[in-house]
Amino acid sequence: MHEYIDHHRCNTTLSPQLCLLDRKDLCLNNTELLEDAVNLLAPFEAETTEISSEKYVSLSKVIPIVRSLQKLTMASRSKSILRDKLIANTAHRFGTVENNYLLASATFLDPRFKKLGFMQASAANECEKHLLDEMSNITLGTPATSVSDNAENSTFVTATDPVPARSSSSSSDVDVWSFFDAKVIESMTTQTTH
């Protein structure tokens, strides 16, 4: 698609004439829609490429990636139906991802993310509480409840300073981690002022 859009930009004088001749080539307004779709889907492509290029994908990246994609899609200036559908479908499919105990625990325990990997502070706090309860059960000798028993009913974590979660393998111009990096910088600024 990128190649078609680039080619179309180079041939802007020829394309309108083709449309007037009732050719099946894309007209200018259709090309603009295509370009808008490419821009909207670029963060999804970047994350797919990043995840696909890693030998071992960490479970802790799921929540930050989903939240980053949601933020980037909502921040888009596009007024297209595609944008609205992407927002609705990511909310439908991943709306409760922070309440999944395994995903939340992995994100909370990852030093790159900690509580900053979450959009909802209450989910991070619930995860922290649940993990602390599990650790106290272990130290007190109380049998721990199974993960599957608690996975459905939990929400969710912190440690020292989180670090930006950049992947060295990202080859796209889309900065899908910018949202998380901004949260890290904000957190570090807040910590130094207190």
C-alpha positions in Angstrom: 0.0 0.0 0.0 2.9 2.3 0.8 4.2 1.8 -2.7 0.9 2.5 -4.3 0.4 5.8 -2.3 4.0 6.9 -3.2 3.4 6.1 -6.8 0.1 7.9 -6.8 1.7 11.0 -5.3 4.3 11.0 -8.2 1.5 10.7 -10.8 -1.0 13.2 -9.5 -1.5 14.7 -12.9 -2.4 11.4 -14.6 -4.7 9.9 -11.9 -7.6 12.5 -12.2 -7.7 11.9 -16.0 -8.0 8.2 -15.4 -10.9 8.7 -13.1 -12.7 10.9 -15.7 -12.2 8.1 -18.3 -14.1 5.8 -15.9 -11.0 3.7 -15.2 -10.9 1.4 -12.3 -7.8 3.0 -10.8 -8.2 4.7 -7.5 -9.4 8.3 -7.6 -7.9 11.0 -5.5 -10.5 10.7 -2.7 -10.1 6.9 -2.6 -6.3 7.3 -2.4 -6.8 9.7 0.6 -8.9 7.0 2.3 -6.2 4.5 1.6 -3.5 6.8 3.0 -5.7 7.4 6.1 -6.1 3.6 6.6 -2.3 3.1 6.3 -1.7 5.8 8.9 -4.3 4.3 11.3 -2.9 0.8 10.9 0.8 1.7 11.1 1.0 1.3 14.9 -0.6 -2.2 14.6 1.9 -3.1 11.9 4.8 -1.8 14.0 3.7 -3.9 17.1 3.1 -7.0 15.0 6.5 -6.6 13.5 8.1 -6.1 16.9 6.4 -9.1 18.4 7.0 -11.3 15.4 10.7 -10.5 15.4 11.3 -11.4 19.0 12.4 -14.9 19.8 10.7 -14.9 23.2 7.8 -12.5 23.6 7.2 -11.5 27.2 3.7 -11.8 28.6 4.4 -8.6 30.4 4.2 -6.6 27.2 0.6 -7.4 26.4 -1.1 -4.7 28.6 1.3 -1.9 27.6 1.1 -2.8 23.9 -2.7 -2.9 24.0 -3.0 0.4 25.9 -0.5 2.0 23.6 -2.4 1.0 20.5 -5.7 2.2 22.1 -4.1 5.6 22.9 -2.5 6.0 19.5 -5.8 5.1 17.7 -7.8 7.5 19.9 -5.2 10.3 19.4 -5.5 10.0 15.6 -7.0 13.0 13.9 -8.8 10.7 11.4 -12.5 11.0 11.3 -13.0 7.7 9.4 -15.2 4.7 10.1 -12.1 2.6 10.3 -10.8 4.6 13.3 -14.1 4.3 15.1 -14.2 0.5 14.4 -10.6 0.1 15.6 -11.4 1.9 18.8 -14.6 -0.1 19.4 -13.0 -3.5 18.6 -9.9 -2.9 20.7 -12.1 -1.8 23.6 -14.4 -4.9 23.1 -11.5 -7.4 22.8 -9.1 -5.9 25.3 -11.2 -3.7 27.6 -10.6 -6.0 30.6 -7.1 -7.0 29.8 -5.8 -5.3 33.0 -8.1 -7.5 35.1 -6.5 -10.7 33.8 -4.4 -11.8 36.8 -1.6 -13.5 34.8 -1.2 -10.6 32.4 -1.4 -8.0 35.1 1.1 -9.9 37.4 3.6 -10.2 34.6 3.3 -6.5 33.7 3.5 -5.5 37.4 6.6 -7.6 38.1 8.4 -6.5 34.9 10.9 -3.8 36.0 10.3 -2.0 32.7 6.6 -1.4 33.4 5.5 -1.8 37.0 2.4 0.2 37.8 3.1 2.5 34.8 2.1 -0.3 32.3 -1.5 0.1 33.4 -4.0 2.7 32.3 -6.2 2.1 35.4 -4.4 2.8 38.7 -7.0 0.7 40.5 -6.0 -2.3 38.4 -2.4 -1.8 39.3 -3.2 -1.4 43.0 -5.4 -4.5 43.0 -2.6 -6.5 41.4 -0.1 -5.3 43.9 -2.4 -6.2 46.8 -3.1 -9.6 45.4 0.6 -10.3 44.9 1.4 -9.1 48.4 -1.3 -11.4 49.7 0.1 -14.3 47.8 3.6 -13.6 49.2 2.4 -13.3 52.7 0.6 -16.7 52.3 3.8 -18.2 51.2 5.8 -16.8 54.1 3.1 -17.8 56.6 2.9 -21.3 55.3 -0.8 -20.9 54.2 -1.6 -22.8 51.1 -1.8 -20.5 48.1 -4.9 -20.4 46.0 -4.6 -21.6 42.5 -4.0 -19.0 39.8 -7.1 -20.2 37.9 -9.3 -19.6 40.9 -8.2 -15.9 41.2 -7.6 -15.1 37.5 -11.2 -14.2 36.8 -11.9 -12.1 40.0 -8.7 -10.0 40.2 -7.7 -6.6 39.1 -3.9 -5.4 39.6 1.7 -3.5 40.7 5.3 -1.3 41.7 9.0 -1.5 42.4 11.8 1.0 41.8 12.1 3.2 38.7 10.6 1.8 35.5 12.6 2.2 32.3 11.4 2.9 28.8 10.3 -0.3 27.0 12.0 0.1 23.7 12.6 -2.9 21.5 15.8 -2.8 19.5 14.1 -4.7 16.7 11.5 -2.0 15.8 12.0 -0.9 12.2 9.0 1.3 11.8 8.7 5.1 11.9 5.7 4.8 14.2 6.6 5.3 17.9 4.2 2.9 19.6 6.0 3.3 22.9 5.8 7.1 23.1 2.8 6.9 25.4 4.6 4.7 27.9 7.8 6.6 27.7 5.9 9.8 28.6 4.4 8.1 31.6 7.9 7.0 32.8 9.3 10.6 32.4 6.3 12.0 34.2 6.7 9.5 37.0 10.4 10.2 37.4 9.7 14.0 37.4 7.1 13.5 40.1 9.5 11.3 42.2 12.3 14.0 42.1 9.9 16.8 43.2 8.8 15.0 46.3 
